[in-house]
């Protein structure tokens, strides 16, 4: 049996300002008025940046998500990017090499991802109210799955098929208040000027999975609120608004929590890092 995983919230700034590109991998979004604490943020490999033959020891994993929310209908939905067009909601599980703990950077040389995409719209899940989160959704079975990890060498436990291990678990994601521990970690790790710039916008990222309850990382409900989230403005067509400097326009944290959900906008969340990533290969009881 694999050892119980432990969390590394905000390890070396790896959870800061993840922005996902149209091909499923996070890119380097810069927010107007916010200076990312890590120069490159999280630069996850995409189809154009994969380094063939790279070996990843898959020590850590983290969960990321991107989606839009419509306050009037209280529905999660797809969103649009000015350059990439309509994009589906997505939940990604990233496998991260151990050297990320030393470098403080996740990039195409030390990580890969499995992305699960969802078209259409979904409603708030029942667990949202139970957990006192603000909004969240369950990822249904039968989503489109893309396994970027097939381009990488991985330990034998994965059997060359990371997607099968990721998709056998149930995944839910959402937005809620920023966890006090996470807030304290951010405040302590970031330079005062960067925390001052980020503080008005950052909220909590939450996730729920049977993986977390069965491995002991969370309680019986499988709920974790150790992540961060950012909201960004969209137009009436749910296209992400771009400011005069070419950056996304963030929504202030105090405006995100709305009756029955969250403010209309585009959202990005991250929860993790967790170890060992091999818990994903455990059988589902």
SULPE-V874018 format. One record per residue. N is the residue number from 1. RES is the residue in one letter. PSI is psi in whole degrees, -180 to 180 (999 if undefined). OMEGA is omega as a letter, one per 30 degrees, with the letter a starting at -180 (none if undefined). NEAR is the number of other ideal C-beta (glycine too) atoms within 12 Angstrom. Layout:
[[N:RES:PSI:OMEGA:NEAR] [N:RES:PSI:OMEGA:NEAR]]
This chain:
[[1:X:139:l:13] [2:X:149:l:21] [3:X:158:l:15] [4:X:130:a:19] [5:X:157:l:30] [6:X:154:a:22] [7:X:146:l:32] [8:X:71:a:32] [9:X:126:l:35] [10:X:35:l:39] [11:X:117:l:33] [12:X:31:l:26] [13:X:14:a:36] [14:X:-17:a:45] [15:X:3:a:49] [16:X:128:l:45] [17:X:51:l:42] [18:X:129:l:43] [19:X:130:a:38] [20:X:134:l:43] [21:X:173:a:32] [22:X:-22:a:27] [23:X:12:l:26] [24:X:-20:a:38] [25:X:139:l:37] [26:X:141:l:41] [27:X:-162:a:31] [28:X:72:l:27] [29:X:133:l:32] [30:X:135:a:28] [31:X:135:l:37] [32:X:124:l:23] [33:X:-4:l:23] [34:X:127:l:32] [35:X:116:a:23] [36:X:138:a:30] [37:X:-22:l:34] [38:X:132:a:29] [39:X:-44:a:18] [40:X:2:a:26] [41:X:-140:l:35] [42:X:113:a:45] [43:X:82:a:33] [44:X:145:a:45] [45:X:141:l:38] [46:X:180:a:28] [47:X:-28:a:21] [48:X:-15:a:17] [49:X:0:a:25] [50:X:135:l:26] [51:X:99:a:21] [52:X:135:l:15] [53:X:-4:l:11] [54:X:140:l:25] [55:X:132:l:23] [56:X:125:a:38] [57:X:-6:l:28] [58:X:51:l:41] [59:X:-42:a:33] [60:X:164:l:37] [61:X:157:l:48] [62:X:159:a:46] [63:X:130:l:50] [64:X:158:l:48] [65:X:155:l:50] [66:X:139:a:47] [67:X:166:l:46] [68:X:160:l:45] [69:X:136:l:46] [70:X:111:a:30] [71:X:-35:a:27] [72:X:-40:a:15] [73:X:-9:a:17] [74:X:47:a:25] [75:X:144:l:24] [76:X:147:a:43] [77:X:177:l:32] [78:X:172:a:31] [79:X:173:a:39] [80:X:146:l:23] [81:X:138:a:30] [82:X:-33:a:21] [83:X:-32:a:15] [84:X:-5:l:21] [85:X:-159:a:15] [86:X:133:a:21] [87:X:139:l:32] [88:X:159:l:35] [89:X:150:a:42] [90:X:151:l:40] [91:X:129:a:47] [92:X:143:l:53] [93:X:120:a:47] [94:X:133:l:48] [95:X:133:a:49] [96:X:135:l:48] [97:X:156:a:36] [98:X:-24:a:24] [99:X:-14:l:22] [100:X:-30:l:37] [101:X:-24:l:21] [102:X:-39:a:15] [103:X:-23:a:22] [104:X:18:a:27] [105:X:136:l:29] [106:X:120:a:45] [107:X:-168:a:33] [108:X:-15:a:31] [109:X:-17:a:26] [110:X:20:l:33] [111:X:159:l:50] [112:X:170:a:45] [113:X:155:l:49] [114:X:125:a:44] [115:X:133:l:42] [116:X:121:a:37] [117:X:146:a:29] [118:X:122:l:33] [119:X:167:l:20] [120:X:-143:a:20] [121:X:155:l:22] [122:X:157:a:32] [123:X:169:l:22] [124:X:140:a:33] [125:X:155:a:29] [126:X:-30:a:16] [127:X:-17:a:27] [128:X:-51:a:32] [129:X:-38:a:16] [130:X:-37:a:18] [131:X:0:a:29] [132:X:31:l:18] [133:X:177:a:38] [134:X:-39:l:36] [135:X:150:l:46] [136:X:161:a:45] [137:X:155:l:40] [138:X:137:l:29] [139:X:116:a:36] [140:X:164:l:23] [141:X:158:l:14] [142:X:18:l:12] [143:X:162:l:27] [144:X:130:a:22] [145:X:133:l:31] [146:X:125:a:29] [147:X:92:l:29] [148:X:-22:a:35] [149:X:-14:l:42] [150:X:-19:a:25] [151:X:2:a:29] [152:X:156:l:33] [153:X:137:a:21] [154:X:161:l:34] [155:X:158:a:24] [156:X:-24:a:13] [157:X:-26:a:21] [158:X:-16:l:29] [159:X:22:l:16] [160:X:14:a:18] [161:X:76:a:20] [162:X:-37:a:38] [163:X:-39:a:29] [164:X:-33:l:20] [165:X:-36:a:32] [166:X:-45:a:38] [167:X:-9:l:30] [168:X:-12:l:25] [169:X:155:l:34] [170:X:139:a:27] [171:X:136:l:40] [172:X:149:a:44] [173:X:162:l:49] [174:X:-168:a:49] [175:X:141:l:47] [176:X:-171:l:39] [177:X:150:l:27] [178:X:124:l:37] [179:X:138:a:30] [180:X:-39:l:14] [181:X:-42:l:19] [182:X:-42:l:37] [183:X:-45:a:26] [184:X:-41:l:15] [185:X:-44:l:28] [186:X:-47:a:34] [187:X:-35:a:21] [188:X:-35:a:16] [189:X:-30:a:25] [190:X:146:l:30] [191:X:148:a:17] [192:X:-39:a:15] [193:X:-36:a:13] [194:X:-39:l:24] [195:X:-39:l:25] [196:X:-36:l:18] [197:X:-35:a:24] [198:X:-36:a:36] [199:X:-41:a:24] [200:X:-13:a:22] [201:X:-24:a:34] [202:X:136:l:43] [203:X:-174:a:41] [204:X:143:l:42] [205:X:134:a:46] [206:X:154:l:45] [207:X:155:a:50] [208:X:132:a:40] [209:X:147:l:37] [210:X:-22:l:25] [211:X:-44:a:39] [212:X:-37:l:36] [213:X:-39:a:25] [214:X:-20:l:26] [215:X:-3:l:33] [216:X:5:l:21] [217:X:-32:l:37] [218:X:177:l:29] [219:X:-169:a:15] [220:X:-23:a:12] [221:X:-13:l:23] [222:X:20:a:27] [223:X:135:l:33] [224:X:136:l:42] [225:X:36:a:39] [226:X:8:a:37] [227:X:-176:l:48] [228:X:159:l:47] [229:X:155:l:51] [230:X:142:l:49] [231:X:147:a:44] [232:X:149:a:40] [233:X:145:l:30] [234:X:161:l:32] [235:X:-171:a:19] [236:X:-17:l:12] [237:X:11:a:19] [238:X:32:l:33] [239:X:135:a:25] [240:X:130:l:41] [241:X:137:l:29] [242:X:129:a:23] [243:X:178:a:19] [244:X:-23:l:9] [245:X:5:l:12] [246:X:13:a:15] [247:X:158:l:24] [248:X:152:l:36] [249:X:110:a:28] [250:X:153:l:38] [251:X:134:l:34] [252:X:141:a:23] [253:X:-38:a:28] [254:X:-15:a:17] [255:X:-5:a:19] [256:X:-46:a:37] [257:X:116:a:28] [258:X:158:l:22] [259:X:124:l:12] [260:X:10:l:19] [261:X:-134:l:34] [262:X:167:a:40] [263:X:150:l:31] [264:X:130:a:31] [265:X:-178:l:40] [266:X:135:a:45] [267:X:146:l:53] [268:X:132:l:48] [269:X:158:l:51] [270:X:140:l:49] [271:X:128:a:48] [272:X:-168:g:46] [273:X:153:l:40] [274:X:153:l:42] [275:X:154:f:30] [276:X:148:l:29] [277:X:-20:a:45] [278:X:-12:l:29] [279:X:-25:l:36] [280:X:-23:a:45] [281:X:-5:l:29] [282:X:149:l:25] [283:X:148:l:15] [284:X:123:a:19] [285:X:999:none:11]]
